[in-house]
Amino acid sequence: MTMPTHLWEDHLYLGKWQPSNGPKTPVIEPATGDKLTEVQTATVEDVERAAKIAKDAQLSWAALPFDQKAEILRRAAALLKERAEEIGYWNTRECGSIGPKADWELQATYEQAQMAAALPMQPYGQIFPSSMPGRRNYWKRLPIGTVGVIAPWNFPILLAMRSVFPALGMGNCVILKPAPDSAVCGGALMAEVLEAAGVPEGVFHVLPGAADVGEALVQHPDVGMISFTGSTAVGEKIGETCGRMLKKCALELGGNNALVVLDDADLEAAASSAAWGAFLHQGQICMQAGRHLVHRSVADKYMNKLAERATRLVTGDPWKQQVHLGPLINETQARRVEEIVNRSVAMGANVVAGGKRDGNFFDATVLSNVTPEMPAFGEEIFGPVAPITLFDSDEEAIALVNASPYGLAAAIHSASTERAQRFAERIRVGMVHINDQTVNNEFQVPFGGMGRSGSSGRFGGPANLDEFTTTQWVSVMEHGIQYPF
């Protein structure tokens, strides 16, 4: 399809489309290395401009009646569907998403918008009793002010808007910094959608840019909260800064998620879950099934079933052909996945399927004989690799799960759900899926991890009410009272 010229090629969305002195950055297609277009990027000065505009706009936005905020968010949801072809085009070409993944992400984002539209009408306070005669105690939620959202490139629309929509719904202004690799579909197109939906001028901003822009956003005193989804290393720095500034932050970070196959598991179902959890979107998902912990007695059968599924998967350019796996996001990431596989093989792992890189493409890969000392076990791979590690007892499997400092998601396969639930109670992860795979997301259920996978922040459902607000206690006495002095 032929795409029209857009304002984002030479303007920033600072509450409205405005020129900037920042550099223009090319948008490179990961499948081909071709330049698709270019985007106007922000500077540190633009962060200052956006923060001031947002601060000035926030009180009137918060005061807008709840039904009007809800209507704007519902219009945004409808516009996502109306512009699905264009959004899917950019998700495929800019981010390497296959069509079904792009379609699923758009639908999930639509659901997030619909959920957020319901937030403004929820109860926003409670009344507490008082030991003081005649006193009434009100405890209520208030907007934070301005929320900074720093989003990743792998699910650039969903993982941005799951924070943007509820933050707006709770009366905050929002400054979004999309990842440089997804500045169009994860940023500029969302500015167009929200502007067309009727978000008032000054309430929403999009600042694509380099690390200095994100750092300035985190450090700005008028930005009251940071919602960050991305790597643990960057998240730790953001958390340190927010802690020093006593600023609220929600950190959804990396994962090295275990898919556990017990000796009584349905191996066909387990292998199906494993292939989906390991290879979906080229494994570039924080919830990827990155460690396959398998009971020794069923390991060979499981390995063969998973390898058979892996070898059937087609890798290629998702814009030009129907494939299961598209490209990794860039050459740096592709080389990193290759290096993790090669180092693990050098330490004794075996390549059962795949293991080959061609430019930014990496075949679905199954590794056997992986031990805890190998990088394929200990590192977040973020590529289409399924490392298999053996265990002999539930106790050993629990220890292997908990050996990782990450704690985002896990899956457990067993014929006994009671056994699997006992297992789940002893592992330190934020989300456990029994007889399923690790990559699960439902907009109405709070989402988040433990350990190095997050700061105990949660996205989704009722958690959004607390995540994107602060609280205030107001006590009321009809008449003043006389204290002893």
PEVENGI-V906562 format. One record per helix or strand of 3 or more residues. SS is the DSSP state (~ for helix, > for strand). FROM is the first residue (numbers start at 1). TO is the last residue. If there is no record, write none. Layout:
ss=[SS:SS]
from=[FROM:FROM]
to=[TO:TO]
This chain:
ss=[~:>:>:>:~:~:~:~:>:>:>:~:>:~:~:>:~:>:~:>:>:~:>:~:~:>:>:~:>:~:>:~:>:~:>]
from=[7:12:24:35:44:66:84:99:125:135:146:158:173:180:184:204:211:225:232:248:257:267:289:296:331:350:365:375:385:394:409:417:431:463:469]
to=[9:14:28:40:63:82:95:119:128:143:150:169:177:182:197:206:219:229:244:252:261:283:295:311:346:353:368:378:391:402:413:424:434:467:477]
